[in-house]
């Protein structure tokens, strides 16, 4: 089977190119999905497109990158015996931006989508679950105050997730436009960065969603003594994204604070005996919350595009972030050749 997919062929260069779907026999956990809709994840995908430092080393990125994107809604074409799904089922996987995606469901998930949920709303499950790991791992409990820093896709959905779970959420962003979108999504307490000084030492938990070291340093004063600051935004950019350590460590020491990673991969992808939570269970929950209206995403959607428009969309996300936020790629009209 042949398909088409988004490829980063060089830094800041986006193309749609043909590829051959892996023809080897399916294993028990493999699934092949015909894509309906994918969602661009601006943080990770723009970092990769620019060739910024990734993961745990300072090694430069290799191009071309032919596996791009990780939020996919589609119909099952073929399924292994232990996937829990069958041909014809509509599912969410972490498949890439492509007409056809083959995934190992143990690693890249395969979760049925509720019938009442549209493709374009369901695809936001991927970024909603980024912050749901912290729901499992934080000692902060519903009713306590949580500060969400940054109202891009991950931050907006994090604010909605914690609000839906019963926390008292204060959300912050530099952009008036993103603050307006957050209010449209039902986030009750939304503020500009200049209001942070009014919330000194109030929050049991701070969720930093921007990946900016400068932003991280600026929010620590809002943590209550004994509270924690969780980094959900990945700190791409190496030395270009840094501040003097004293801007962070002084208050950590004197107020008994905890600073830690909020990586979603801290918990297992699949349910595990005696281990709290999993990415699979978070996905089921997020899909249910989307279907019930607890999470609202229509105000976040700024662009619905065809694959041929991908290059322009990535340029907009990079250079016009006030105009571009939620960008959905519609693959329904694209053909996949046998």
C-alpha positions in Angstrom: 0.0 0.0 0.0 1.2 3.5 -0.9 0.3 6.7 0.9 1.3 10.3 1.3 2.7 12.0 4.4 4.1 15.3 5.7 7.9 15.4 5.6 10.4 18.0 7.0 12.9 17.7 4.2 15.3 20.3 5.5 15.1 23.0 8.2 12.0 25.2 7.7 11.0 23.1 4.6 7.8 21.2 4.6 6.7 18.9 1.8 4.0 16.2 1.2 5.7 13.1 -0.2 4.7 9.6 -1.2 5.8 6.6 0.8 5.3 2.8 1.0 3.3 1.5 4.1 5.2 -1.3 5.8 4.0 -4.4 4.0 5.2 -7.0 6.6 2.5 -9.2 8.2 0.7 -7.6 11.2 1.8 -8.6 14.7 -0.9 -9.1 17.4 -0.5 -5.4 18.5 -0.3 -3.8 15.1 -3.0 -1.7 13.5 -3.3 0.0 10.1 -5.5 3.1 10.1 -6.9 5.1 7.2 -6.5 8.7 8.4 -9.4 11.1 8.6 -7.9 14.0 10.6 -4.6 14.9 12.2 -3.6 17.9 14.5 -0.4 19.8 14.4 1.4 20.0 17.8 3.1 23.4 17.5 5.6 23.0 20.3 7.3 19.8 19.4 6.7 20.0 15.6 8.0 23.5 15.3 11.1 22.7 17.4 11.8 19.8 15.1 11.1 21.8 11.9 13.7 24.4 13.1 16.2 21.8 13.9 16.3 22.9 17.6 18.1 20.7 20.1 15.9 17.7 21.1 15.8 15.0 23.7 18.8 14.7 26.0 21.8 15.7 23.9 23.1 18.7 22.0 23.4 16.8 18.8 22.0 18.6 15.8 18.8 17.2 14.2 19.0 15.0 11.2 17.0 15.8 8.0 14.9 14.7 6.3 12.3 13.9 9.1 9.7 11.6 7.5 7.8 10.7 10.7 6.0 14.0 11.6 3.0 14.4 13.9 1.4 12.2 16.5 -2.3 13.0 16.8 -4.4 10.9 14.4 -8.1 10.0 14.1 -9.0 7.4 11.4 -10.7 4.2 10.5 -9.1 0.8 11.1 -8.2 -1.1 7.9 -6.4 -4.0 9.6 -5.9 -5.0 13.2 -3.9 -7.5 15.1 -5.6 -10.0 17.4 -4.6 -8.1 20.6 -5.5 -4.5 19.6 -9.0 -4.7 21.0 -10.4 -3.1 17.7 -11.5 -4.4 14.3 -11.7 -3.1 10.8 -14.3 -0.3 10.4 -13.8 1.0 14.0 -13.0 4.7 14.3 -10.0 5.2 16.6 -7.4 7.6 18.0 -3.8 6.7 17.7 -0.5 8.5 17.8 -0.1 8.0 14.1 1.6 10.7 12.0 0.4 13.2 9.4 -0.2 10.7 6.6 -3.0 9.1 4.6 -2.3 5.8 6.2 -0.7 5.0 9.5 0.6 1.7 10.8 1.3 1.7 14.5 2.1 -0.6 17.4 -0.9 -0.1 19.7 1.2 -0.9 22.8 3.4 2.2 22.2 1.3 4.5 20.0 -2.1 3.6 21.5 -5.3 2.7 19.8 -8.5 3.9 21.5 -12.0 3.8 20.1 -13.6 7.2 19.6 -17.2 7.8 21.0 -19.8 7.9 18.2 -21.0 11.3 19.2 -17.6 13.0 18.9 -16.5 14.6 15.7 -13.1 13.8 14.2 -12.0 17.4 14.6 -12.8 17.5 18.2 -11.6 14.0 19.0 -8.1 14.7 17.6 -7.5 17.1 20.5 -7.4 14.1 22.9 -3.7 13.9 22.1 -2.8 17.3 23.6 -5.3 17.0 26.4 -3.5 14.0 27.8 -0.2 15.8 28.0 -1.2 17.4 31.3 -3.3 14.5 32.6 -0.1 12.7 33.6 0.3 15.4 36.2 -3.2 14.7 37.6 -1.9 11.2 38.4 1.5 12.3 39.8 0.9 15.5 41.7 0.3 15.6 45.5 -2.0 18.7 44.9 -5.6 17.7 45.3 -8.9 19.0 43.9 -10.0 22.2 45.5 -6.4 23.5 45.7 -5.1 26.3 43.5 -3.2 25.5 40.3 -1.5 28.1 38.0 -1.3 27.2 34.3 1.4 29.2 32.5 0.9 29.6 28.8 -2.3 29.2 26.9 -1.2 27.5 23.7 -2.9 24.2 22.8 -1.3 22.3 25.7 -1.8 25.1 28.3 -5.4 25.8 27.3 -6.3 22.2 27.5 -4.3 21.8 30.8 -6.4 24.6 32.3 -9.6 22.9 31.2 -8.4 19.5 32.5 -7.5 20.8 35.9 -10.7 22.9 36.1 -12.8 19.8 35.1 -11.0 17.8 37.8 -12.1 20.2 40.5 -9.1 22.4 41.0 -9.2 26.2 41.4 -7.3 27.3 38.2 -5.6 30.6 37.4 -4.3 30.7 33.8 -1.7 33.2 32.5 -0.6 34.2 29.0 1.2 37.1 27.4 -1.2 37.2 24.4 -4.6 38.9 24.8 -5.9 36.9 21.9 -5.1 33.6 23.5 -6.5 34.8 26.8 -9.8 35.6 24.9 -9.8 32.1 23.4 -9.3 30.6 26.9 -12.3 32.4 28.2 -14.4 31.2 25.2 -13.3 27.7 26.3 -14.8 28.3 29.7 -11.6 28.8 31.7 -12.9 31.0 34.5 -9.8 32.9 35.8 -7.5 34.1 33.0 -4.8 36.8 33.4 -1.9 38.5 31.7 1.7 38.0 32.9 1.6 41.4 34.7 -1.0 40.0 37.1 1.4 37.3 38.5 2.6 39.5 41.3 -1.0 39.5 42.7 -0.8 35.7 43.2 2.4 35.5 45.2 2.7 32.2 47.2 -0.9 31.1 46.4 -0.6 27.9 44.3 0.0 24.4 45.5 0.9 23.5 41.9 2.2 25.5 39.0 2.1 23.8 35.5 4.6 25.5 33.2 3.4 24.9 29.6 5.6 27.2 27.5 9.0 25.5 27.7 10.6 28.9 28.3 13.3 29.1 31.0 12.5 32.8 31.4 8.8 32.0 32.0 9.8 29.3 34.5 11.9 31.7 36.5 9.1 34.3 36.5 6.4 32.0 38.0 8.2 30.4 40.9 7.1 33.2 43.3 3.4 32.1 42.7 4.1 28.7 44.4 2.9 28.3 47.9 5.5 27.2 50.4 5.9 23.5 50.0 4.3 23.5 46.6 5.6 22.2 43.3 6.4 23.5 39.8 5.9 21.0 37.0 7.5 21.5 33.6 5.1 20.3 30.9 6.5 22.5 28.1 9.7 20.9 26.8 12.8 23.2 27.1 13.9 23.1 23.5 16.7 25.4 22.3 19.8 24.6 24.4 21.8 27.6 25.5 19.4 29.9 23.6 16.7 29.0 26.2 18.4 29.6 29.5 18.5 32.0 32.5 20.9 32.2 35.5 20.2 29.3 37.8 19.9 31.7 40.8 16.6 33.0 39.3 15.2 29.6 39.9 17.1 28.0 42.8 16.8 30.8 45.4 13.1 30.5 46.0 13.2 26.7 45.6 15.5 26.5 48.6 13.9 28.9 51.0 10.3 28.0 50.3 10.8 24.2 50.3 9.5 24.0 46.7 9.8 21.0 44.3 10.7 21.5 40.6 10.2 18.5 38.4 9.5 17.2 34.9 5.9 16.9 33.8 6.7 14.6 30.9 3.6 12.5 30.1 5.8 9.4 29.7 6.4 9.3 33.5 3.5 6.9 33.7 3.0 3.7 31.6 1.4 3.9 28.2 -0.8 0.9 29.0 -2.5 0.0 32.3 -0.1 -1.8 34.6 -0.9 -3.7 37.9 0.0 -1.7 41.0 1.0 1.4 38.9 -1.3 4.5 39.1 -2.6 5.6 35.8 -1.7 5.1 32.2 -1.6 7.1 28.9 -4.3 4.8 27.5 -6.6 5.4 30.4 -6.0 9.1 30.2 -7.0 9.0 26.5 -10.2 7.2 27.3 -11.0 9.8 30.0 -10.1 12.7 27.7 -12.3 11.4 24.9 -15.2 11.0 27.3 -14.7 14.6 28.5 -14.6 15.9 25.0 -17.8 14.0 24.1 -19.6 15.3 27.2 -18.5 18.9 26.7 -16.2 19.1 29.8 -13.4 20.0 27.4 -14.2 22.6 24.7 -12.0 22.8 21.6 -14.1 24.6 18.9 -12.7 28.1 20.0 -9.1 26.7 19.7 -9.5 25.7 16.1 -8.2 28.4 13.9 -7.5 26.6 10.6 -8.8 23.5 8.8 -6.4 22.7 5.9 -5.7 20.1 3.3 -2.3 18.4 3.2 -1.2 20.6 0.3 -1.5 23.6 2.6 0.8 22.2 5.3 3.8 24.3 4.5 1.8 27.5 4.7 0.3 26.3 8.0 3.6 25.6 9.6 4.9 29.0 8.5 1.8 30.6 10.1 2.3 28.7 13.4 5.9 29.8 13.5 5.6 33.4 12.4 2.0 34.4 13.2 1.2 32.7 16.5 -1.6 35.1 17.3 -3.4 34.0 14.1 -2.6 30.3 14.2 -3.3 28.0 17.2 -5.3 24.8 16.5 -4.5 23.6 12.9 -6.3 20.5 11.7 -5.3 18.6 8.6 -8.2 17.0 6.7 -7.0 13.8 5.0 -10.5 12.6 4.0 -10.1 13.5 0.3 -6.7 12.0 -0.1 -6.3 8.6 -1.7 -4.3 5.7 -0.4 -3.3 3.3 -3.2 -3.2 -0.4 -2.7 
